[in-house]
Amino acid sequence: MIAVILTAAVALLHLCFMYLEMIAWTRPLGRRVFGTTAEFAGASKALAANQGLYNGFLVAGLLWGLYLGPDGFAIRAFFLGCVVVAGLFGAATVSRRILYVQALPAVAALIALLAGW
């Protein structure tokens, strides 16, 4: 049950990331969260939306795995692993904060899943 809750939390986080990148990127909330200027946000809107779409795919995969219950174990493990890799890459190339916001929650969910919690 802990793995289900943590996986759902990771999916919810990525739904929020998707919203911020696809919808709120050029708005005050998006610019504040990502620390961008209006000019940069406008110029990078398409790239951010593309990144948001990829976060949406992570949400879809995690929810698919949750929907399948015990039969979705491999799907959840795969998509949580993808989130961990994305978080590590983001932490290495963009901001260390991504390690804590994206990678660590997914690591916790993956550990809980593998431990059968």
CYANA upper distance limits for C-alpha pairs under 8 A (distance plus 0.5 A):
  1 MET  CA      5 ILE  CA      6.86
  1 MET  CA    117 TRP  CA      6.45
  2 ILE  CA      6 LEU  CA      6.61
  2 ILE  CA    109 ALA  CA      8.42
  2 ILE  CA    112 ALA  CA      6.99
  2 ILE  CA    117 TRP  CA      5.91
  3 ALA  CA      7 THR  CA      6.39
  3 ALA  CA    109 ALA  CA      5.89
  3 ALA  CA    110 LEU  CA      7.85
  3 ALA  CA    111 ILE  CA      8.49
  3 ALA  CA    112 ALA  CA      5.29
  3 ALA  CA    113 LEU  CA      5.39
  3 ALA  CA    116 GLY  CA      7.95
  3 ALA  CA    117 TRP  CA      6.23
  4 VAL  CA      8 ALA  CA      6.55
  4 VAL  CA     66 LEU  CA      7.43
  4 VAL  CA    109 ALA  CA      8.38
  4 VAL  CA    113 LEU  CA      8.28
  5 ILE  CA      9 ALA  CA      6.66
  6 LEU  CA     10 VAL  CA      6.75
  6 LEU  CA    105 PRO  CA      7.85
  6 LEU  CA    106 ALA  CA      8.29
  6 LEU  CA    108 ALA  CA      7.74
  6 LEU  CA    109 ALA  CA      5.42
  6 LEU  CA    112 ALA  CA      8.45
  7 THR  CA     11 ALA  CA      6.72
  7 THR  CA     62 LEU  CA      7.45
  7 THR  CA     66 LEU  CA      8.32
  7 THR  CA     76 ARG  CA      8.26
  7 THR  CA     80 LEU  CA      8.23
  7 THR  CA    106 ALA  CA      7.81
  7 THR  CA    109 ALA  CA      5.94
  7 THR  CA    110 LEU  CA      8.43
  8 ALA  CA     12 LEU  CA      6.62
  8 ALA  CA     62 LEU  CA      8.01
  8 ALA  CA     63 LEU  CA      7.89
  8 ALA  CA     66 LEU  CA      8.24
  9 ALA  CA     13 LEU  CA      6.66
 10 VAL  CA     14 HIS  CA      6.81
 10 VAL  CA    102 GLN  CA      8.29
 10 VAL  CA    105 PRO  CA      6.89
 10 VAL  CA    106 ALA  CA      6.70
 10 VAL  CA    109 ALA  CA      8.25
 11 ALA  CA     15 LEU  CA      6.69
 11 ALA  CA     58 LEU  CA      7.77
 11 ALA  CA     59 VAL  CA      5.38
 11 ALA  CA     62 LEU  CA      6.59
 11 ALA  CA     63 LEU  CA      7.50
 12 LEU  CA     16 CYS  CA      6.80
 12 LEU  CA     59 VAL  CA      7.94
 13 LEU  CA     17 PHE  CA      6.76
 13 LEU  CA    102 GLN  CA      8.38
 14 HIS  CA     18 MET  CA      6.48
 14 HIS  CA     55 ASN  CA      6.11
 14 HIS  CA     56 GLY  CA      7.39
 14 HIS  CA     58 LEU  CA      7.62
 14 HIS  CA     59 VAL  CA      6.54
 15 LEU  CA     19 TYR  CA      6.78
 15 LEU  CA     55 ASN  CA      7.55
 15 LEU  CA     56 GLY  CA      6.91
 15 LEU  CA     59 VAL  CA      6.78
 16 CYS  CA     20 LEU  CA      6.65
 17 PHE  CA     21 GLU  CA      6.55
 17 PHE  CA     52 GLY  CA      7.05
 17 PHE  CA     55 ASN  CA      7.28
 18 MET  CA     22 MET  CA      6.28
 18 MET  CA     23 ILE  CA      8.36
 18 MET  CA     49 ALA  CA      8.43
 18 MET  CA     51 GLN  CA      8.25
 18 MET  CA     52 GLY  CA      4.67
 18 MET  CA     53 LEU  CA      6.94
 18 MET  CA     54 TYR  CA      8.46
 18 MET  CA     55 ASN  CA      6.03
 18 MET  CA     56 GLY  CA      6.38
 19 TYR  CA     23 ILE  CA      5.80
 19 TYR  CA     24 ALA  CA      6.84
 19 TYR  CA     52 GLY  CA      7.58
 20 LEU  CA     24 ALA  CA      5.10
 20 LEU  CA     25 TRP  CA      6.05
 20 LEU  CA     29 LEU  CA      8.39
 20 LEU  CA     30 GLY  CA      6.03
 20 LEU  CA     52 GLY  CA      8.09
 21 GLU  CA     25 TRP  CA      5.49
 21 GLU  CA     30 GLY  CA      7.79
 21 GLU  CA     48 ALA  CA      5.59
 21 GLU  CA     49 ALA  CA      5.88
 21 GLU  CA     51 GLN  CA      7.38
 21 GLU  CA     52 GLY  CA      5.38
 22 MET  CA     45 LYS  CA      8.42
 22 MET  CA     48 ALA  CA      6.91
 22 MET  CA     49 ALA  CA      4.69
 22 MET  CA     50 ASN  CA      8.04
 22 MET  CA     51 GLN  CA      8.46
 22 MET  CA     52 GLY  CA      5.81
 22 MET  CA     53 LEU  CA      7.77
 23 ILE  CA     49 ALA  CA      8.15
 24 ALA  CA     28 PRO  CA      8.09
 24 ALA  CA     29 LEU  CA      6.90
 24 ALA  CA     30 GLY  CA      5.30
 24 ALA  CA     31 ARG  CA      8.39
 25 TRP  CA     29 LEU  CA      8.15
 25 TRP  CA     30 GLY  CA      4.93
 25 TRP  CA     31 ARG  CA      6.66
 25 TRP  CA     41 ALA  CA      6.80
 25 TRP  CA     45 LYS  CA      7.15
 25 TRP  CA     48 ALA  CA      7.56
 26 THR  CA     30 GLY  CA      6.65
 26 THR  CA     31 ARG  CA      6.70
 26 THR  CA     38 ALA  CA      6.95
 26 THR  CA     41 ALA  CA      5.65
 26 THR  CA     42 GLY  CA      6.56
 26 THR  CA     45 LYS  CA      7.52
 27 ARG  CA     31 ARG  CA      6.66
 28 PRO  CA     32 ARG  CA      6.44
 29 LEU  CA     33 VAL  CA      6.63
 30 GLY  CA     34 PHE  CA      6.63
 31 ARG  CA     35 GLY  CA      5.88
 31 ARG  CA     36 THR  CA      5.34
 31 ARG  CA     37 THR  CA      6.90
 31 ARG  CA     38 ALA  CA      7.62
 31 ARG  CA     41 ALA  CA      7.46
 32 ARG  CA     36 THR  CA      7.30
 36 THR  CA     40 PHE  CA      6.67
 36 THR  CA     41 ALA  CA      6.67
 37 THR  CA     41 ALA  CA      6.55
 38 ALA  CA     42 GLY  CA      6.55
 39 GLU  CA     43 ALA  CA      6.70
 40 PHE  CA     44 SER  CA      6.52
 41 ALA  CA     45 LYS  CA      6.20
 44 SER  CA     48 ALA  CA      6.69
 45 LYS  CA     49 ALA  CA      6.63
 46 ALA  CA     50 ASN  CA      6.71
 47 LEU  CA     51 GLN  CA      6.79
 48 ALA  CA     52 GLY  CA      6.58
 49 ALA  CA     53 LEU  CA      6.70
 50 ASN  CA     54 TYR  CA      7.08
 51 GLN  CA     55 ASN  CA      6.99
 52 GLY  CA     56 GLY  CA      6.79
 53 LEU  CA     57 PHE  CA      6.98
 54 TYR  CA     58 LEU  CA      7.05
 55 ASN  CA     59 VAL  CA      6.85
 56 GLY  CA     60 ALA  CA      6.69
 57 PHE  CA     61 GLY  CA      6.67
 58 LEU  CA     62 LEU  CA      6.63
 58 LEU  CA     79 PHE  CA      6.84
 58 LEU  CA     82 CYS  CA      8.37
 58 LEU  CA     83 VAL  CA      7.82
 59 VAL  CA     63 LEU  CA      6.56
 60 ALA  CA     64 TRP  CA      6.48
 61 GLY  CA     65 GLY  CA      6.72
 61 GLY  CA     75 ILE  CA      7.54
 61 GLY  CA     76 ARG  CA      7.73
 61 GLY  CA     79 PHE  CA      6.62
 62 LEU  CA     66 LEU  CA      6.74
 62 LEU  CA     75 ILE  CA      7.83
 62 LEU  CA     76 ARG  CA      6.08
 62 LEU  CA     79 PHE  CA      6.58
 62 LEU  CA     80 LEU  CA      7.86
 63 LEU  CA     67 TYR  CA      6.46
 64 TRP  CA     68 LEU  CA      6.87
 64 TRP  CA     72 GLY  CA      7.83
 64 TRP  CA     75 ILE  CA      8.11
 64 TRP  CA     76 ARG  CA      8.48
 65 GLY  CA     69 GLY  CA      7.19
 65 GLY  CA     71 ASP  CA      8.25
 65 GLY  CA     72 GLY  CA      4.70
 65 GLY  CA     73 PHE  CA      7.07
 65 GLY  CA     74 ALA  CA      8.25
 65 GLY  CA     75 ILE  CA      5.64
 65 GLY  CA     76 ARG  CA      5.37
 66 LEU  CA     72 GLY  CA      6.78
 66 LEU  CA     76 ARG  CA      7.58
 67 TYR  CA     72 GLY  CA      7.80
 68 LEU  CA     72 GLY  CA      5.20
 69 GLY  CA     73 PHE  CA      7.85
 72 GLY  CA     76 ARG  CA      6.56
 73 PHE  CA     77 ALA  CA      6.62
 73 PHE  CA    113 LEU  CA      8.17
 74 ALA  CA     78 PHE  CA      6.53
 75 ILE  CA     79 PHE  CA      6.72
 76 ARG  CA     80 LEU  CA      6.40
 77 ALA  CA     81 GLY  CA      6.48
 77 ALA  CA    110 LEU  CA      6.83
 77 ALA  CA    113 LEU  CA      7.89
 78 PHE  CA     82 CYS  CA      6.77
 79 PHE  CA     83 VAL  CA      6.77
 80 LEU  CA     84 VAL  CA      6.76
 80 LEU  CA    106 ALA  CA      6.09
 80 LEU  CA    107 VAL  CA      7.97
 80 LEU  CA    109 ALA  CA      7.88
 80 LEU  CA    110 LEU  CA      6.66
 81 GLY  CA     85 VAL  CA      6.76
 81 GLY  CA    106 ALA  CA      7.98
 81 GLY  CA    107 VAL  CA      8.39
 81 GLY  CA    110 LEU  CA      7.89
 82 CYS  CA     86 ALA  CA      6.59
 83 VAL  CA     87 GLY  CA      6.47
 83 VAL  CA    102 GLN  CA      7.50
 83 VAL  CA    103 ALA  CA      6.89
 83 VAL  CA    106 ALA  CA      6.78
 84 VAL  CA     88 LEU  CA      6.63
 84 VAL  CA    102 GLN  CA      7.66
 84 VAL  CA    103 ALA  CA      5.04
 84 VAL  CA    104 LEU  CA      7.87
 84 VAL  CA    106 ALA  CA      6.29
 84 VAL  CA    107 VAL  CA      6.86
 85 VAL  CA     89 PHE  CA      6.61
 85 VAL  CA    103 ALA  CA      7.86
 86 ALA  CA     90 GLY  CA      6.50
 86 ALA  CA    103 ALA  CA      7.88
 87 GLY  CA     91 ALA  CA      6.50
 87 GLY  CA     98 ILE  CA      6.28
 87 GLY  CA     99 LEU  CA      6.01
 87 GLY  CA    102 GLN  CA      5.67
 87 GLY  CA    103 ALA  CA      4.87
 88 LEU  CA     92 ALA  CA      6.66
 88 LEU  CA     98 ILE  CA      8.07
 88 LEU  CA     99 LEU  CA      6.48
 88 LEU  CA    103 ALA  CA      6.70
 89 PHE  CA     93 THR  CA      6.56
 90 GLY  CA     94 VAL  CA      5.73
 90 GLY  CA     95 SER  CA      6.94
 90 GLY  CA     96 ARG  CA      8.13
 90 GLY  CA     98 ILE  CA      6.48
 90 GLY  CA     99 LEU  CA      7.87
 91 ALA  CA     95 SER  CA      5.33
 91 ALA  CA     96 ARG  CA      4.83
 91 ALA  CA     97 ARG  CA      7.08
 91 ALA  CA     98 ILE  CA      5.52
 91 ALA  CA     99 LEU  CA      5.64
 92 ALA  CA     96 ARG  CA      7.25
 94 VAL  CA     98 ILE  CA      8.36
 95 SER  CA     99 LEU  CA      8.36
 96 ARG  CA    100 TYR  CA      7.97
 97 ARG  CA    101 VAL  CA      6.76
 98 ILE  CA    102 GLN  CA      5.89
 98 ILE  CA    103 ALA  CA      7.32
 99 LEU  CA    103 ALA  CA      5.38
 99 LEU  CA    104 LEU  CA      6.65
100 TYR  CA    104 LEU  CA      5.77
100 TYR  CA    105 PRO  CA      7.82
101 VAL  CA    105 PRO  CA      7.39
102 GLN  CA    106 ALA  CA      7.11
103 ALA  CA    107 VAL  CA      6.64
104 LEU  CA    108 ALA  CA      6.66
105 PRO  CA    109 ALA  CA      6.75
106 ALA  CA    110 LEU  CA      6.49
107 VAL  CA    111 ILE  CA      6.55
108 ALA  CA    112 ALA  CA      6.67
109 ALA  CA    113 LEU  CA      6.56
110 LEU  CA    114 LEU  CA      6.58
111 ILE  CA    115 ALA  CA      6.46
112 ALA  CA    116 GLY  CA      6.61
112 ALA  CA    117 TRP  CA      5.63
113 LEU  CA    117 TRP  CA      6.65
